[in-house]
Amino acid sequence: MSRLESLGLGEETAQAFAAFVDESDLITEVELGRVARVDRGEVDVLTETAEIRVVSDSQRSQSDIAPATGDWVVVAPDDEVGMHVARVLPRRSAMVRRDPAEQVSDQVLVANIDRVAVVHGLDQAANDARIERFLVLAIDSGAEPLIVLTKNDLGEVSNEYDWLHSIAPVIVTSAISQEGIGQLRDSIKPGETLVFIGPSGVGKSTLVNAIVGEDVAPTAEVREGDRRGRHTTTVRELIELPSGGVVIDTPGIRAIGLWAADIALDEVFADIAELATACRFRDCTHRKEPDCAVAAAVESGAIAAVRLARYQLLWQELAEQTIDIERRQRAPSTSRRNKRRRK
């Protein structure tokens, strides 16, 4: 297996690169590579034979020509700036959130991923709302979701986490005892990509180091007072595994704004979505409408009222986002994504 194949190169990407070469005048000078790290105006790209630093044409990940970590790109020479990203090749999957720096825009966090591991530390109290939001983000990417509960040496897996098994596979880990590390490592085959997401302090970088077998990602102790972590990882970084395949370490995500993720939302809240099909009204909000099957389930205790409230909050967030997007589209717009939208 070549290095690029180990990094995840597939047939569609190879064909897209070949098509670029056919139409380019730089046939002997272009290279295919995968983005390992994105900084302002520059990116690190892994090619078949090297890791090179090249100029990127944009500093933000919303641009069509702005690469994100995990992207496959064509690198070409330029007389003025040297080696630069000439094209970002089509993505087969991407984790996207609402850009916290823009009023109505999407931001690609990572691209071309096979699995998204939502990480939660057992040294912290269970936070269903946060885990649900991360799971929606993970499922909406088009990759397979995975849930990793870390620090089993500092906490226990109580029945509060039972519901997770209905959403995705759950792996319980401890970097101290190495529990679950082998299982997690085995879940990444050569040519596959796994990205860790979660807040600071849950042990994402520690997991990366444990999987690789050496310290390749910086770590820091969490604060004793509130068990919150420090942002030791400041960029999204792709790391090659000795056995083939890659992992992507990410900074702790503070703002988890969802972007056009209504289908993923209904997967995370499948119990509510299934019951909603029996409501009298197709657009039932499960608040005051008559003959609401979901409200009846809450009344009977089949669904917790707090879970329904969280679903309604996320549903409203996406509904309001749809209105914002439509308003923007009626005006001159540079929006590029055309994902499904909640009506």
C-alpha positions in Angstrom: 0.0 0.0 0.0 1.4 3.4 -1.0 1.6 6.3 1.5 -1.3 8.1 -0.1 -3.4 5.0 0.0 -2.6 4.6 3.7 -3.7 8.2 4.1 -7.1 7.3 2.6 -6.7 8.0 -1.1 -9.7 6.5 -2.9 -10.6 5.9 -6.6 -12.8 9.0 -6.9 -10.1 11.3 -5.6 -7.5 9.7 -7.8 -9.8 10.2 -10.8 -10.4 13.9 -9.9 -6.7 14.4 -9.6 -6.1 12.8 -13.0 -8.8 15.0 -14.5 -7.1 18.1 -13.2 -3.7 16.9 -14.7 -5.4 16.4 -18.1 -6.7 20.0 -18.2 -3.5 21.5 -16.7 -0.4 22.9 -18.3 1.6 21.9 -15.2 1.5 18.1 -15.8 5.0 17.3 -14.5 4.9 19.8 -11.6 1.7 19.2 -9.7 1.4 16.9 -6.8 -1.5 15.2 -5.0 -1.5 15.4 -1.2 -3.7 15.4 1.9 -3.9 18.4 4.2 -2.5 17.7 7.7 -2.8 21.1 9.2 -4.3 24.5 8.3 -2.9 27.8 9.5 -3.6 31.3 8.3 -2.7 31.4 4.7 -0.6 28.3 4.8 -1.2 24.5 5.1 0.9 21.4 5.7 0.3 18.8 3.0 1.3 15.1 3.1 2.4 13.8 -0.3 3.7 10.4 -1.3 7.2 11.3 -0.4 7.2 14.3 1.9 5.4 16.8 4.1 5.5 20.2 2.6 4.4 23.7 3.6 2.4 25.5 0.9 0.5 28.7 0.5 -3.3 28.6 0.7 -5.4 31.0 -1.3 -7.8 31.7 1.5 -7.6 32.0 5.3 -11.1 30.8 6.0 -12.6 27.4 5.5 -15.8 28.6 3.9 -14.2 29.4 0.5 -14.4 26.9 -2.3 -10.6 27.0 -2.7 -9.9 27.1 1.1 -8.7 23.7 2.3 -9.7 22.1 5.6 -7.8 19.5 7.6 -8.3 16.1 5.8 -8.9 17.6 2.3 -7.2 16.2 -0.7 -5.6 19.0 -2.7 -3.6 19.6 -5.8 -0.3 21.4 -5.1 1.3 23.4 -7.9 4.1 26.0 -8.3 3.4 29.7 -8.7 6.0 32.2 -9.8 5.1 34.7 -7.1 4.2 32.7 -4.0 5.9 29.3 -4.7 4.0 26.1 -4.0 0.3 26.7 -3.4 -3.0 24.9 -3.2 -4.3 24.9 -6.8 -7.5 23.0 -6.2 -9.4 21.4 -3.4 -10.7 18.1 -4.7 -14.3 17.0 -4.0 -15.0 15.8 -0.5 -16.7 12.5 0.2 -17.7 13.6 3.7 -17.2 16.7 5.9 -18.0 17.8 9.4 -19.6 21.2 9.2 -20.9 23.6 11.8 -22.4 27.0 11.7 -19.5 29.4 11.6 -19.3 31.2 15.0 -17.6 34.2 13.4 -20.3 34.8 10.8 -24.0 35.6 10.9 -25.2 33.0 8.5 -22.5 30.8 7.1 -21.1 27.3 7.3 -17.6 26.2 8.4 -15.9 23.0 7.4 -14.0 21.6 10.4 -12.5 18.4 8.8 -13.0 16.6 5.5 -12.9 13.0 4.1 -13.5 11.2 7.4 -14.8 7.7 8.0 -15.6 7.9 11.7 -16.3 10.6 14.1 -15.6 9.8 17.8 -17.6 11.9 20.2 -15.5 11.9 23.4 -16.8 12.4 26.9 -14.8 12.2 30.1 -16.2 10.0 32.9 -14.6 12.4 35.5 -17.2 14.9 34.5 -21.0 14.8 35.1 -23.0 13.3 32.3 -24.1 16.1 29.9 -26.8 14.7 27.6 -27.5 18.0 25.9 -23.8 18.4 24.9 -23.4 14.8 23.8 -26.6 15.0 21.7 -25.3 18.1 19.9 -22.0 16.5 19.2 -23.7 13.4 17.9 -25.8 15.4 15.5 -22.7 17.1 14.2 -21.0 13.7 13.8 -23.9 12.0 12.0 -24.5 14.9 9.7 -20.9 14.6 8.5 -21.7 11.5 6.5 -19.2 9.5 8.6 -20.0 6.7 11.1 -20.5 8.0 14.6 -18.6 6.5 17.6 -18.9 7.3 21.3 -15.7 7.1 23.4 -16.0 7.4 27.2 -12.6 8.3 28.6 -11.0 8.3 32.1 -12.7 5.1 33.3 -10.1 5.1 36.1 -11.6 8.4 37.4 -15.3 7.7 37.0 -17.8 4.9 36.3 -20.2 4.1 33.4 -23.5 4.5 35.2 -26.9 3.8 33.7 -27.1 7.5 32.7 -25.1 6.5 29.6 -27.4 3.5 28.6 -29.1 5.6 25.9 -25.9 6.1 24.0 -25.9 2.4 22.8 -29.0 3.1 20.7 -27.2 5.8 18.8 -23.7 4.5 18.1 -21.1 2.0 19.3 -19.6 2.9 22.7 -16.0 2.3 23.7 -15.0 2.8 27.3 -11.3 3.7 27.7 -8.6 4.5 30.2 -5.2 5.8 29.2 -3.9 4.6 32.6 -4.9 1.0 32.4 -5.1 1.0 28.5 -8.6 -0.3 28.7 -10.3 0.1 25.3 -7.3 1.5 23.6 -6.7 -1.7 21.5 -10.4 -1.7 20.5 -10.2 1.9 19.5 -7.0 1.3 17.5 -8.6 -1.7 15.7 -11.5 0.5 14.6 -9.1 2.4 12.3 -8.2 0.3 9.3 -5.4 1.3 6.9 -6.7 4.0 4.6 -9.4 5.1 7.1 -9.7 8.3 9.0 -11.1 8.8 12.5 -11.6 12.3 14.0 -12.0 13.0 17.8 -14.4 15.8 18.8 -15.5 17.0 22.2 -14.8 19.8 24.7 -11.4 20.5 26.2 -10.3 18.2 29.0 -12.0 15.0 27.9 -8.8 13.4 26.8 -8.8 13.6 23.0 -5.1 14.2 22.7 -4.3 11.5 25.3 -6.3 9.1 23.1 -4.3 10.0 20.1 -1.0 9.5 21.9 -2.2 6.1 23.2 -3.3 4.9 19.8 0.0 6.1 18.1 2.1 4.7 20.9 4.1 7.8 21.5 3.5 11.4 22.5 2.6 13.2 19.2 -0.1 15.5 20.6 0.4 17.8 23.6 -1.7 17.2 26.7 -2.3 19.1 30.0 -4.0 18.4 33.3 -7.6 19.6 33.8 -8.5 22.1 36.5 -9.3 20.3 39.8 -12.1 22.8 40.6 -14.4 22.1 37.6 -12.6 19.4 35.7 -12.4 21.6 32.6 -9.4 21.3 30.3 -7.0 23.8 28.9 -6.8 24.1 25.1 -3.6 22.3 24.5 -4.6 21.4 21.0 -5.0 24.7 19.0 -5.5 23.4 15.5 -7.1 20.4 13.8 -4.2 18.1 12.9 -4.0 14.9 10.9 -1.6 12.3 12.3 -0.5 9.1 10.5 -0.7 5.8 12.3 2.2 3.3 12.2 -0.3 0.6 11.2 -1.8 2.7 8.4 -4.8 5.1 8.5 -4.9 8.4 10.3 -6.5 10.1 13.3 -7.4 13.8 13.5 -7.0 15.6 16.8 -9.2 18.7 17.3 -9.3 21.5 19.8 -12.0 21.6 22.3 -15.1 23.0 20.5 -16.8 25.8 22.5 -19.5 26.8 20.0 -21.3 23.8 18.4 -23.7 25.6 16.1 -25.4 23.1 13.9 -25.7 23.7 10.1 -28.7 22.3 8.1 -28.5 19.0 10.1 -32.2 18.2 10.5 -31.9 14.6 9.2 -29.0 13.9 11.7 -31.1 15.5 14.4 -33.9 13.0 13.8 -31.4 10.1 14.0 -30.1 11.2 17.4 -33.7 11.7 18.6 -35.1 8.7 16.7 -37.6 7.8 19.5 -39.2 11.2 19.1 -39.0 11.3 15.3 -40.7 7.9 15.1 -43.5 8.9 17.4 -44.0 12.2 15.5 -45.2 10.2 12.5 -48.4 9.4 14.5 -49.2 13.1 15.3 -52.3 14.5 13.7 -50.4 17.3 12.1 -47.3 16.7 9.9 -45.7 19.9 11.2 -46.5 19.3 14.8 -44.2 21.1 17.2 -45.3 18.8 20.1 -46.2 21.7 22.3 -50.0 22.5 22.3 -51.3 20.7 19.2 -54.2 18.2 19.7 -53.6 14.5 19.2 -49.9 14.8 19.6 -48.3 11.4 19.9 -45.1 12.8 21.3 -46.9 14.8 24.0 -48.8 11.7 24.9 -45.6 9.7 25.3 -44.2 12.4 27.6 -47.4 12.3 29.7 -47.2 8.6 30.0 -43.5 8.7 31.0 -42.3 6.9 27.8 -40.2 9.9 26.9 -38.6 12.3 29.4 -39.9 15.9 29.2 -36.4 17.2 29.4 -35.4 15.2 26.4 -38.3 16.5 24.3 -37.3 20.1 25.4 -33.8 19.6 24.1 -35.1 18.2 20.8 -37.4 21.2 20.5 -34.5 23.6 21.2 -32.4 22.1 18.5 -35.3 21.9 16.1 -36.0 25.6 16.6 -32.4 26.5 16.1 -32.4 24.8 12.7 -35.8 26.2 11.7 -34.6 29.7 12.5 -31.4 29.0 10.5 -33.5 28.0 7.5 -35.3 31.4 7.6 -31.9 33.2 7.9 -30.5 31.3 4.9 -33.6 32.0 2.8 -33.4 35.7 3.6 -29.7 35.7 2.6 -30.5 33.9 -0.7 -33.0 36.5 -1.6 -30.1 39.0 -1.5 -26.8 38.8 -3.3 -25.1 35.8 -1.7 -21.8 33.9 -1.8 -23.3 30.8 0.0 -22.1 27.6 -1.6 -23.6 24.7 0.3 -27.1 23.5 -0.6 -27.8 21.0 2.1 -31.2 19.7 3.1 -33.2 22.2 5.1 -35.9 21.9 7.7 -39.2 23.2 6.5 
